[in-house]
């Protein structure tokens, strides 16, 4: 159990978590821990805001965004950029879209996508009232990845997400239920954040299934960034 949690932290964050051995079984066991890792990332960001509360709001928001990127190693931002480039450059063709996603270079669409989502996060953080609401965007975003693995085909043979297809379903469903419960515990804002996350995840899932027949690691990374960006804005509007 703890090995799966350690693998989840090692993969999703840049926190110094010792992992002695990573095998397919440990990777599969890590999936159910994704929402917890996201929630802890959110707690760390909220704690950073609490420590730096005396700072002017705009510099504080910039520091939190930088910390957000540093904590995750820009893992999901990379997926967002690759997906944006592939979605436009693929021109509706499945094989061309998948091929472009494997290209390590970022084109204009990828750069615009990165700037857009970081700008959304920055502007929302600069106006977010309740600091502890920052727990929700990372938690719900990684919960959405769990939901995708439970409901959607993974189409990249040999990709990073391949071992996660063997994740125990019961543990994953429990993780999703707990994620929803945490969100609802935040009251009205949490309800709106949950609705926003489910809606964003469903719309992006529909797009990737239509284009690719399923999802890849890059589109899952894009999912995380989309949900984080949308939910943090919704939390500002819904307060």
C-alpha positions as CSV (number, residue, x, y, z in Angstrom):
1,X,0.0,0.0,0.0
2,X,2.7,2.5,1.0
3,X,4.8,1.6,-2.0
4,X,1.9,2.7,-4.3
5,X,1.6,6.0,-2.4
6,X,5.4,6.6,-2.7
7,X,5.3,5.9,-6.4
8,X,2.4,8.3,-6.8
9,X,4.3,11.1,-5.0
10,X,7.5,10.3,-7.0
11,X,5.7,10.5,-10.3
12,X,3.3,13.4,-9.7
13,X,5.6,15.7,-7.7
14,X,9.2,16.7,-7.3
15,X,9.1,16.1,-3.5
16,X,12.0,14.0,-2.3
17,X,10.2,10.7,-1.8
18,X,12.5,7.6,-1.6
19,X,11.3,4.8,-4.0
20,X,13.4,1.7,-3.9
21,X,11.7,-0.2,-6.7
22,X,9.1,0.7,-9.3
23,X,7.4,-2.2,-11.0
24,X,4.1,-2.4,-12.9
25,X,2.3,-3.6,-9.7
26,X,3.5,-0.6,-7.7
27,X,2.5,1.7,-10.5
28,X,-0.9,0.2,-10.8
29,X,-1.4,0.5,-7.0
30,X,-0.4,4.2,-7.2
31,X,-3.4,5.3,-9.2
32,X,-5.8,5.3,-6.3
33,X,-3.5,7.7,-4.4
34,X,-3.5,10.4,-7.1
35,X,-6.3,12.5,-5.5
36,X,-4.5,12.4,-2.2
37,X,-1.3,13.6,-3.8
38,X,-3.2,16.4,-5.5
39,X,-4.8,17.4,-2.2
40,X,-1.4,17.5,-0.5
41,X,0.0,19.7,-3.3
42,X,-3.0,22.0,-2.7
43,X,-2.3,22.0,1.0
44,X,1.3,23.0,0.4
45,X,0.2,25.8,-1.8
46,X,-2.3,27.0,0.7
47,X,0.3,26.9,3.4
48,X,2.6,28.9,1.3
49,X,-0.1,31.6,0.9
50,X,-0.7,31.6,4.6
51,X,3.0,32.0,5.4
52,X,3.4,34.8,2.8
53,X,0.0,36.5,3.6
54,X,1.7,39.9,4.2
55,X,3.0,40.1,0.7
56,X,1.2,42.2,-1.9
57,X,-1.3,40.1,-3.8
58,X,0.2,40.1,-7.3
59,X,3.7,39.1,-6.3
60,X,2.3,36.5,-4.0
61,X,0.1,35.0,-6.8
62,X,3.2,34.9,-9.0
63,X,5.2,33.0,-6.4
64,X,2.4,30.5,-5.8
65,X,2.1,29.8,-9.5
66,X,5.9,29.2,-9.7
67,X,5.7,27.0,-6.7
68,X,2.8,25.1,-8.3
69,X,4.9,24.4,-11.4
70,X,8.0,23.5,-9.3
71,X,6.1,21.1,-7.1
72,X,4.8,19.1,-10.1
73,X,7.9,19.5,-12.3
74,X,5.7,21.0,-15.1
75,X,4.7,17.4,-15.8
76,X,1.1,18.2,-16.8
77,X,2.0,21.4,-18.5
78,X,4.1,19.4,-20.9
79,X,1.1,17.2,-21.7
80,X,-1.0,20.3,-22.2
81,X,1.5,21.8,-24.7
82,X,1.9,18.5,-26.6
83,X,-1.9,18.1,-26.8
84,X,-2.5,21.6,-28.0
85,X,0.1,21.3,-30.8
86,X,-1.2,17.9,-31.8
87,X,-4.9,18.9,-31.7
88,X,-4.3,21.8,-34.1
89,X,-1.6,20.2,-36.2
90,X,-3.3,16.9,-36.4
91,X,-6.2,18.4,-38.4
92,X,-8.6,15.8,-37.2
93,X,-6.4,12.8,-38.2
94,X,-5.8,10.3,-35.5
95,X,-2.4,9.0,-36.5
96,X,-1.1,12.5,-37.3
97,X,-2.3,13.7,-33.9
98,X,-0.6,10.9,-32.0
99,X,2.6,11.5,-34.0
100,X,2.7,15.2,-33.2
101,X,2.2,14.4,-29.5
102,X,5.5,12.4,-29.5
103,X,7.4,15.4,-30.8
104,X,9.3,17.0,-27.8
105,X,9.3,20.4,-29.4
106,X,6.5,22.9,-28.6
107,X,4.8,24.9,-31.4
108,X,2.8,28.1,-31.2
109,X,-0.4,26.4,-30.1
110,X,1.5,24.7,-27.2
111,X,3.0,28.0,-26.0
112,X,-0.3,29.8,-26.2
113,X,-2.0,27.0,-24.2
114,X,0.7,27.2,-21.5
115,X,0.5,31.0,-21.2
116,X,-3.3,30.8,-21.1
117,X,-3.6,28.3,-18.3
118,X,-0.8,30.0,-16.2
119,X,-2.5,33.4,-16.7
120,X,-5.8,31.9,-15.5
121,X,-4.2,30.5,-12.4
122,X,-2.3,33.7,-11.7
123,X,-5.3,36.0,-12.1
124,X,-7.5,33.7,-10.0
125,X,-4.9,33.3,-7.2
126,X,-4.6,37.1,-7.0
127,X,-8.3,37.3,-6.2
128,X,-9.1,34.1,-4.3
129,X,-10.7,34.8,-1.0
130,X,-10.4,31.6,1.0
131,X,-6.8,30.3,0.8
132,X,-7.7,26.7,1.7
133,X,-9.9,26.4,-1.3
134,X,-6.5,25.8,-3.1
135,X,-6.8,22.2,-2.0
136,X,-9.6,21.5,-4.5
137,X,-8.1,22.2,-8.0
138,X,-5.1,19.8,-7.7
139,X,-7.2,17.2,-5.9
140,X,-10.1,17.2,-8.4
141,X,-7.8,17.3,-11.4
142,X,-6.0,14.2,-10.3
143,X,-9.2,12.5,-9.4
144,X,-10.3,13.1,-13.0
145,X,-7.3,11.1,-14.2
146,X,-8.4,8.2,-12.0
147,X,-11.9,8.5,-13.5
148,X,-10.5,8.4,-17.0
149,X,-8.5,5.2,-16.3
150,X,-11.7,3.6,-15.0
151,X,-13.9,4.6,-17.9
152,X,-11.8,5.3,-21.0
153,X,-9.4,3.3,-23.2
154,X,-5.7,4.1,-23.0
155,X,-4.5,4.1,-26.5
156,X,-0.7,4.7,-26.3
157,X,0.9,1.3,-26.3
158,X,4.0,1.4,-24.1
159,X,3.2,4.8,-22.8
160,X,3.8,6.0,-19.2
161,X,0.2,5.2,-18.3
162,X,0.2,1.7,-19.6
163,X,0.9,0.0,-16.2
164,X,-2.0,2.0,-14.6
165,X,-4.5,0.1,-16.6
166,X,-4.1,-2.7,-14.1
167,X,-5.1,-0.5,-11.1
168,X,-7.6,-2.1,-8.6
169,X,-10.9,-0.6,-9.5
170,X,-12.4,-0.7,-6.0
171,X,-9.7,1.4,-4.5
172,X,-10.0,3.9,-7.3
173,X,-13.7,4.3,-6.9
174,X,-13.3,4.8,-3.1
175,X,-10.7,7.5,-3.9
176,X,-13.1,9.2,-6.2
177,X,-15.9,9.1,-3.6
178,X,-13.6,10.6,-1.0
179,X,-12.5,13.3,-3.4
180,X,-16.1,14.3,-4.0
181,X,-16.8,14.3,-0.3
182,X,-13.9,16.6,0.4
183,X,-15.1,18.9,-2.3
184,X,-18.6,19.0,-0.9
185,X,-17.3,19.7,2.6
186,X,-16.2,23.1,1.3
187,X,-19.9,24.1,0.8
188,X,-21.2,26.0,-2.2
189,X,-17.8,26.8,-3.6
190,X,-16.8,23.1,-3.4
191,X,-20.1,22.1,-5.2
192,X,-19.3,24.4,-8.0
193,X,-15.7,23.3,-8.2
194,X,-16.9,19.6,-8.4
195,X,-19.4,20.5,-11.2
196,X,-16.7,22.4,-13.1
197,X,-14.3,19.5,-12.8
198,X,-16.8,16.9,-13.9
199,X,-18.0,19.0,-16.8
200,X,-14.5,19.9,-18.0
201,X,-13.4,16.3,-17.7
202,X,-16.4,15.0,-19.6
203,X,-16.0,17.5,-22.5
204,X,-12.3,16.8,-22.9
205,X,-13.0,13.0,-22.7
206,X,-15.6,13.3,-25.4
207,X,-13.0,15.1,-27.6
208,X,-10.2,12.6,-27.1
209,X,-12.4,9.6,-27.6
210,X,-13.8,11.1,-30.8
211,X,-10.4,12.0,-32.2
212,X,-8.2,9.2,-30.8
213,X,-10.6,6.4,-29.6
214,X,-9.3,6.9,-26.1
215,X,-6.7,8.9,-24.2
216,X,-2.9,9.2,-23.9
217,X,-0.6,10.4,-21.1
218,X,-0.4,13.8,-22.8
219,X,-4.1,14.2,-23.0
220,X,-4.3,13.2,-19.3
221,X,-1.8,15.9,-18.5
222,X,-3.8,18.4,-20.4
223,X,-6.9,17.2,-18.4
224,X,-5.1,18.0,-15.2
225,X,-4.2,21.5,-16.3
226,X,-7.6,22.2,-17.8
227,X,-9.4,21.2,-14.6
228,X,-7.0,23.1,-12.4
229,X,-7.4,26.3,-14.5
230,X,-11.2,26.1,-14.7
231,X,-11.8,25.1,-11.1
232,X,-9.6,27.8,-9.6
233,X,-11.5,30.4,-11.6
234,X,-14.8,29.0,-10.6
235,X,-13.8,29.1,-7.0
236,X,-13.2,32.8,-7.4
237,X,-16.5,33.4,-9.1
238,X,-18.5,31.2,-6.7
239,X,-17.2,32.6,-3.4
